[in-house]
Amino acid sequence: MNNNLTEQNSWKVLFYENVDEFYEGYLFGSKEDALKAALEFCKQMSPKKRSELIKVNADKLVLGARNSTEYVVIKPPDTKPSERLKKKRMQRW
């Protein structure tokens, strides 16, 4: 277990009970652990024990509990703004 997790170097998993109600959030050292925790939460909250992918983009992944209002947002570690700009410039070429 990594005790040196920070907002900048870890995967953030934010759990919501519904659109207006934040439940809790955790930091994870790997994307696999973050995804596993998110899937487990959605399965527990879903009446049919299922999760569904709601949205994916470069900034986050959103999973929802099927037939329920609960959902999870997974955010990757923060990268430096200059690194993001370099990637965007490279994609244009």
DSSP file (Angstrom, degrees, kcal/mol; ACC not computed):
  #  RESIDUE AA STRUCTURE BP1 BP2  ACC     N-H-->O    O-->H-N    N-H-->O    O-->H-N    TCO  KAPPA ALPHA  PHI   PSI    X-CA   Y-CA   Z-CA
    1    1 A M              0   0    0      0, 0.0     2,-0.7     0, 0.0     0, 0.0   0.000 360.0 360.0 360.0 133.2    0.0    0.0    0.0
    2    2 A N    >   -     0   0    0      1,-0.1     3,-0.5     2,-0.0    27,-0.0  -0.773 360.0-176.2 -90.8 115.6    1.3    3.4   -1.0
    3    3 A N  T 3  S+     0   0    0     -2,-0.7    -1,-0.1     1,-0.2     0, 0.0   0.481  74.7  71.9 -87.1  -2.9    1.1    5.9    1.9
    4    4 A N  T 3   +     0   0    0      5,-0.0     2,-0.2     2,-0.0    -1,-0.2  -0.009  64.4 141.8-102.9  29.2    2.4    8.8   -0.2
    5    5 A L    <   +     0   0    0     -3,-0.5     2,-0.3    22,-0.1    24,-0.1  -0.518  23.0 173.9 -73.6 135.1   -0.7    9.2   -2.4
    6    6 A T     >  -     0   0    0     -2,-0.2     4,-0.8     1,-0.0     3,-0.2  -0.816  48.6 -98.1-130.2 172.7   -1.6   12.8   -3.2
    7    7 A E  T  4 S+     0   0    0     -2,-0.3    71,-0.6     1,-0.2     3,-0.2   0.815 122.6  49.1 -59.6 -30.7   -4.1   14.5   -5.4
    8    8 A Q  T  4 S+     0   0    0      1,-0.2    70,-0.3    69,-0.2    -1,-0.2   0.799 116.5  35.7 -83.4 -30.1   -1.5   14.9   -8.1
    9    9 A N  T  4 S+     0   0    0     -3,-0.2     2,-0.3    68,-0.2    -1,-0.2   0.304 106.4  70.6-110.3  10.5   -0.1   11.3   -8.2
   10   10 A S  S  < S-     0   0    0     -4,-0.8     2,-0.5    -3,-0.2    68,-0.2  -0.838  79.6-106.3-128.3 163.1   -3.1    9.1   -7.7
   11   11 A W  E     -A   28   0A   0     17,-2.9    17,-2.6    -2,-0.3     2,-0.5  -0.764  37.6-145.0 -83.5 127.1   -6.3    8.0   -9.3
   12   12 A K  E     -AB  27  75A   0     63,-2.5    63,-2.9    -2,-0.5     2,-0.5  -0.825  12.9-167.9 -99.7 130.4   -9.3    9.7   -7.7
   13   13 A V  E     -AB  26  74A   0     13,-2.7    13,-2.4    -2,-0.5     2,-0.5  -0.973   4.5-169.1-120.1 118.1  -12.6    7.9   -7.3
   14   14 A L  E     -AB  25  73A   0     59,-2.9    59,-2.5    -2,-0.5     2,-0.4  -0.928   7.0-154.5-112.3 122.4  -15.6   10.0   -6.3
   15   15 A F  E     -AB  24  72A   0      9,-3.5     8,-2.9    -2,-0.5     9,-1.2  -0.811  10.6-170.0-100.9 133.1  -18.8    8.3   -5.2
   16   16 A Y  E     -AB  22  71A   0     55,-2.7    55,-1.8    -2,-0.4     6,-0.2  -0.961  23.7-158.0-124.7 139.7  -22.1   10.0   -5.6
   17   17 A E  E    S-     0   0A   0      4,-2.6     2,-0.3    -2,-0.4     5,-0.1   0.799  83.4 -26.0 -82.0 -31.5  -25.5    9.0   -4.3
   18   18 A N  E >  S-A   21   0A   0      3,-1.0     3,-1.0    52,-0.1    -1,-0.3  -0.921  86.1 -69.9-163.0-174.1  -27.2   11.2   -6.9
   19   19 A V  T 3  S+     0   0    0     -2,-0.3     3,-0.1     1,-0.3    51,-0.0   0.839 130.7  33.8 -58.4 -36.1  -26.5   14.2   -9.0
   20   20 A D  T 3  S+     0   0    0      1,-0.1     2,-0.6    -4,-0.0    -1,-0.3   0.460 107.1  75.3 -98.4  -2.2  -26.6   16.7   -6.1
   21   21 A E  E <   -A   18   0A   0     -3,-1.0    -4,-2.6     0, 0.0    -3,-1.0  -0.867  59.5-160.5-126.7 102.1  -25.2   14.5   -3.3
   22   22 A F  E     -A   16   0A   0     -2,-0.6    -6,-0.3    -6,-0.2     3,-0.1  -0.587   8.5-175.9 -72.6 134.0  -21.5   13.6   -3.0
   23   23 A Y  E     -     0   0A   0     -8,-2.9     2,-0.3     1,-0.3    -7,-0.2   0.891  51.5 -48.1 -97.8 -61.9  -21.0   10.6   -0.8
   24   24 A E  E     -A   15   0A   0     -9,-1.2    -9,-3.5     2,-0.0    -1,-0.3  -0.977  44.3-140.7-167.8 166.7  -17.2   10.1   -0.4
   25   25 A G  E     -A   14   0A   0     -2,-0.3     2,-0.3   -11,-0.2   -11,-0.2  -0.979  11.4-169.6-140.1 152.5  -13.9    9.9   -2.4
   26   26 A Y  E     -A   13   0A   0    -13,-2.4   -13,-2.7    -2,-0.3     2,-0.4  -0.946  18.9-128.9-138.4 157.8  -10.7    7.9   -2.2
   27   27 A L  E     -A   12   0A   0     -2,-0.3     2,-0.3   -15,-0.2   -15,-0.2  -0.896  24.5-168.5-106.8 138.8   -7.3    8.0   -3.8
   28   28 A F  E     -A   11   0A   0    -17,-2.6   -17,-2.9    -2,-0.4     3,-0.0  -0.951  23.9-141.6-128.6 148.5   -5.8    4.9   -5.4
   29   29 A G  S    S+     0   0    0     -2,-0.3     2,-0.3   -19,-0.2    -1,-0.1   0.696  85.2  34.6 -80.5 -21.0   -2.3    4.0   -6.6
   30   30 A S  S  > S-     0   0    0    -19,-0.1     4,-1.9     1,-0.1     5,-0.1  -0.951  73.0-126.5-135.9 155.2   -3.3    2.2   -9.8
   31   31 A K  H  > S+     0   0    0     -2,-0.3     4,-2.7     1,-0.2     5,-0.2   0.836 110.4  58.4 -67.6 -31.5   -6.1    2.5  -12.4
   32   32 A E  H  > S+     0   0    0      2,-0.2     4,-2.4     1,-0.2    -1,-0.2   0.922 107.4  45.7 -63.8 -44.1   -7.0   -1.2  -11.9
   33   33 A D  H  > S+     0   0    0      2,-0.2     4,-2.2     1,-0.2    -1,-0.2   0.898 113.4  50.2 -65.5 -40.1   -7.7   -0.6   -8.2
   34   34 A A  H  X S+     0   0    0     -4,-1.9     4,-2.1     2,-0.2    -2,-0.2   0.927 113.0  45.5 -63.4 -45.9   -9.7    2.5   -8.9
   35   35 A L  H  X S+     0   0    0     -4,-2.7     4,-2.7     2,-0.2     5,-0.2   0.892 111.1  53.1 -66.0 -39.8  -11.8    0.8  -11.6
   36   36 A K  H  X S+     0   0    0     -4,-2.4     4,-2.2    -5,-0.2    -1,-0.2   0.918 110.6  47.0 -61.2 -44.3  -12.3   -2.3   -9.3
   37   37 A A  H  X S+     0   0    0     -4,-2.2     4,-2.1     2,-0.2    -1,-0.2   0.900 113.1  49.2 -65.1 -40.7  -13.6   -0.1   -6.5
   38   38 A A  H  X S+     0   0    0     -4,-2.1     4,-2.3     2,-0.2    -2,-0.2   0.923 112.1  47.4 -65.3 -45.0  -15.9    1.9   -8.8
   39   39 A L  H  X S+     0   0    0     -4,-2.7     4,-2.4     1,-0.2    -2,-0.2   0.898 111.4  51.2 -63.6 -40.5  -17.4   -1.3  -10.4
   40   40 A E  H  X S+     0   0    0     -4,-2.2     4,-2.2    -5,-0.2    -1,-0.2   0.919 109.9  49.5 -63.7 -44.1  -18.0   -2.9   -7.0
   41   41 A F  H  X S+     0   0    0     -4,-2.1     4,-2.0     1,-0.2    -2,-0.2   0.938 112.4  47.6 -59.4 -48.4  -19.8    0.3   -5.7
   42   42 A C  H  X S+     0   0    0     -4,-2.3     4,-1.5     1,-0.2     8,-0.3   0.898 111.4  50.2 -62.6 -40.9  -22.0    0.4   -8.8
   43   43 A K  H  < S+     0   0    0     -4,-2.4     6,-0.3     1,-0.2    -1,-0.2   0.886 111.1  49.3 -65.5 -37.9  -22.8   -3.3   -8.5
   44   44 A Q  H  < S+     0   0    0     -4,-2.2    -1,-0.2     1,-0.2    -2,-0.2   0.846 114.6  44.6 -69.3 -33.1  -23.7   -3.0   -4.8
   45   45 A M  H  < S+     0   0    0     -4,-2.0    -1,-0.2    -5,-0.2    -2,-0.2   0.673  95.7  89.6 -85.9 -18.1  -26.0    0.0   -5.5
   46   46 A S  S >< S-     0   0    0     -4,-1.5     3,-1.5    -5,-0.2    21,-0.1  -0.637  71.4-142.2 -83.4 133.4  -27.7   -1.4   -8.5
   47   47 A P  T 3  S+     0   0    0      0, 0.0    -1,-0.1     0, 0.0    20,-0.1   0.801 108.0  43.9 -61.1 -26.6  -30.9   -3.5   -7.9
   48   48 A K  T 3  S-     0   0    0     18,-0.5     3,-0.1     2,-0.2    19,-0.1   0.281 114.4-117.5-101.0  10.0  -29.8   -5.8  -10.8
   49   49 A K  S <  S+     0   0    0     -3,-1.5     2,-0.3    -6,-0.3    -6,-0.2   0.872  74.4 123.4  57.4  40.6  -26.1   -5.9   -9.6
   50   50 A R        -     0   0    0     -8,-0.3    16,-1.8    16,-0.2     2,-0.3  -0.925  47.1-154.7-130.9 155.5  -24.9   -4.2  -12.8
   51   51 A S  E     -C   65   0A   0     -2,-0.3     2,-0.4    14,-0.2    14,-0.2  -0.859   9.6-157.8-120.5 161.1  -22.9   -1.2  -13.7
   52   52 A E  E     -C   64   0A   0     12,-2.5    12,-2.9    -2,-0.3     2,-0.4  -1.000  22.8-114.6-141.8 144.5  -23.0    0.8  -16.9
   53   53 A L  E     +C   63   0A   0     -2,-0.4    10,-0.2    10,-0.2     3,-0.1  -0.615  33.1 173.1 -75.6 126.9  -20.6    3.1  -18.6
   54   54 A I  E     -     0   0A   0      8,-2.8     2,-0.3    -2,-0.4     9,-0.2   0.828  60.4  -6.6-101.6 -45.7  -22.0    6.6  -18.8
   55   55 A K  E     -C   62   0A   0      7,-1.5     7,-3.1     2,-0.0     2,-0.4  -0.993  50.6-172.7-156.8 143.0  -19.1    8.8  -20.1
   56   56 A V  E     +C   61   0A   0     -2,-0.3     2,-0.3     5,-0.2     5,-0.2  -0.995  22.5 138.9-137.5 132.8  -15.5    8.6  -21.0
   57   57 A N        -     0   0    0      3,-2.2     3,-0.2    -2,-0.4    -2,-0.0  -0.894  66.1 -80.5-152.6-173.8  -13.1   11.4  -22.0
   58   58 A A  S    S+     0   0    0     -2,-0.3     3,-0.1     1,-0.2     0, 0.0   0.753 125.6  46.3 -66.4 -23.0   -9.5   12.5  -21.4
   59   59 A D  S    S-     0   0    0      1,-0.2     2,-0.3    16,-0.1    -1,-0.2   0.760 121.3 -10.5 -92.7 -26.7  -10.5   14.0  -18.0
   60   60 A K        -     0   0    0     -3,-0.2    -3,-2.2    15,-0.2     2,-0.4  -0.994  46.4-131.8-165.5 165.7  -12.7   11.3  -16.4
   61   61 A L  E     -CD  56  74A   0     13,-2.2    13,-3.1    -2,-0.3     2,-0.5  -0.996  23.4-158.5-125.0 132.6  -14.6    8.1  -16.6
   62   62 A V  E     -CD  55  73A   0     -7,-3.1    -8,-2.8    -2,-0.4    -7,-1.5  -0.963   9.6-177.2-119.5 124.2  -18.1    8.0  -15.3
   63   63 A L  E     -CD  53  72A   0      9,-2.5     9,-3.4    -2,-0.5     2,-0.3  -0.923   7.8-160.7-116.2 143.5  -19.8    4.7  -14.3
   64   64 A G  E     -CD  52  71A   0    -12,-2.9   -12,-2.5    -2,-0.4     2,-0.6  -0.896  24.8-114.1-124.0 154.9  -23.3    4.4  -13.0
   65   65 A A  E >   -C   51   0A   0      5,-2.6     3,-1.3    -2,-0.3   -14,-0.2  -0.769  46.5-113.2 -82.2 122.3  -25.3    1.8  -11.1
   66   66 A R  T 3  S+     0   0    0    -16,-1.8   -18,-0.5    -2,-0.6   -16,-0.2  -0.311  95.5   6.1 -61.9 136.5  -27.9    0.5  -13.5
   67   67 A N  T 3  S+     0   0    0      1,-0.2     2,-0.3   -21,-0.1    -1,-0.3   0.827 119.0  88.1  59.5  36.2  -31.5    1.4  -12.6
   68   68 A S  S <  S-     0   0    0     -3,-1.3    -1,-0.2     2,-0.2   -22,-0.1  -0.941  80.4-122.6-151.8 168.4  -30.3    3.6   -9.7
   69   69 A T  S    S+     0   0    0     -2,-0.3     2,-0.1   -52,-0.1    -3,-0.1   0.569  77.0 104.8 -94.0 -10.0  -29.2    7.2   -9.1
   70   70 A E        +     0   0    0    -25,-0.2    -5,-2.6   -28,-0.1     2,-0.3  -0.438  43.6 164.6 -74.2 143.9  -25.7    6.3   -7.7
   71   71 A Y  E     -BD  16  64A   0    -55,-1.8   -55,-2.7    -7,-0.2     2,-0.4  -0.964  25.4-136.9-152.1 168.5  -22.7    6.8   -9.9
   72   72 A V  E     -BD  15  63A   0     -9,-3.4    -9,-2.5    -2,-0.3     2,-0.5  -0.982   4.9-154.0-132.8 139.5  -18.9    7.1   -9.7
   73   73 A V  E     -BD  14  62A   0    -59,-2.5   -59,-2.9    -2,-0.4     2,-0.5  -0.970  10.0-163.7-113.4 126.6  -16.4    9.4  -11.3
   74   74 A I  E     -BD  13  61A   0    -13,-3.1   -13,-2.2    -2,-0.5   -61,-0.2  -0.949   6.9-171.7-111.0 125.5  -12.8    8.2  -11.8
   75   75 A K  E     -B   12   0A   0    -63,-2.9   -63,-2.5    -2,-0.5   -15,-0.2  -0.958  17.7-130.5-118.8 134.3  -10.1   10.8  -12.5
   76   76 A P        -     0   0    0      0, 0.0   -66,-0.1     0, 0.0     3,-0.1  -0.241  45.7 -71.2 -73.5 168.5   -6.6   10.0  -13.6
   77   77 A P        -     0   0    0      0, 0.0   -68,-0.2     0, 0.0   -69,-0.2  -0.255  60.3 -99.1 -56.8 146.6   -3.5   11.5  -11.9
   78   78 A D        -     0   0    0    -71,-0.6     2,-0.3   -70,-0.3    -3,-0.0  -0.453  37.1-155.4 -68.1 137.6   -3.0   15.2  -12.6
   79   79 A T        -     0   0    0     -2,-0.2     5,-0.0    -3,-0.1   -70,-0.0  -0.816  31.0 -91.2-108.7 157.5   -0.5   16.0  -15.3
   80   80 A K    >>  -     0   0    0     -2,-0.3     4,-1.7     1,-0.1     3,-0.8  -0.384  33.1-122.1 -64.9 142.0    1.4   19.2  -15.5
   81   81 A P  H 3> S+     0   0    0      0, 0.0     4,-2.1     0, 0.0     5,-0.2   0.854 112.8  56.9 -54.1 -36.5   -0.3   21.8  -17.7
   82   82 A S  H 3> S+     0   0    0      1,-0.2     4,-2.0     2,-0.2     5,-0.1   0.859 104.4  52.4 -65.8 -33.7    2.7   22.0  -19.9
   83   83 A E  H <> S+     0   0    0     -3,-0.8     4,-2.1     2,-0.2    -1,-0.2   0.899 108.3  50.7 -67.0 -40.5    2.6   18.3  -20.6
   84   84 A R  H  X S+     0   0    0     -4,-1.7     4,-2.2     1,-0.2    -2,-0.2   0.909 109.9  49.9 -63.2 -41.8   -1.1   18.5  -21.6
   85   85 A L  H  X S+     0   0    0     -4,-2.1     4,-2.4     1,-0.2    -1,-0.2   0.899 108.9  52.0 -63.9 -40.3   -0.2   21.4  -24.0
   86   86 A K  H  X S+     0   0    0     -4,-2.0     4,-2.3     1,-0.2    -1,-0.2   0.912 109.5  49.8 -61.6 -42.3    2.6   19.4  -25.6
   87   87 A K  H  X S+     0   0    0     -4,-2.1     4,-1.9     1,-0.2    -2,-0.2   0.908 110.9  49.2 -64.0 -42.0    0.3   16.4  -26.1
   88   88 A K  H  X S+     0   0    0     -4,-2.2     4,-1.3     1,-0.2    -1,-0.2   0.904 111.2  49.5 -64.4 -41.0   -2.3   18.6  -27.8
   89   89 A R  H  X S+     0   0    0     -4,-2.4     4,-0.9     1,-0.2     3,-0.3   0.903 110.4  50.6 -63.6 -40.8    0.3   20.2  -30.1
   90   90 A M  H  < S+     0   0    0     -4,-2.3     3,-0.4     1,-0.2    -1,-0.2   0.852 105.7  56.4 -66.5 -34.2    1.6   16.8  -31.0
   91   91 A Q  H  < S+     0   0    0     -4,-1.9    -1,-0.2     1,-0.2    -2,-0.2   0.818 100.5  58.9 -68.1 -30.2   -1.9   15.6  -31.9
   92   92 A R  H  <        0   0    0     -4,-1.3    -1,-0.2    -3,-0.3    -2,-0.2   0.823 360.0 360.0 -67.9 -30.7   -2.4   18.4  -34.4
   93   93 A W     <        0   0    0     -4,-0.9    -1,-0.3    -3,-0.4    -2,-0.2   0.473 360.0 360.0 -81.7 360.0    0.6   17.3  -36.4
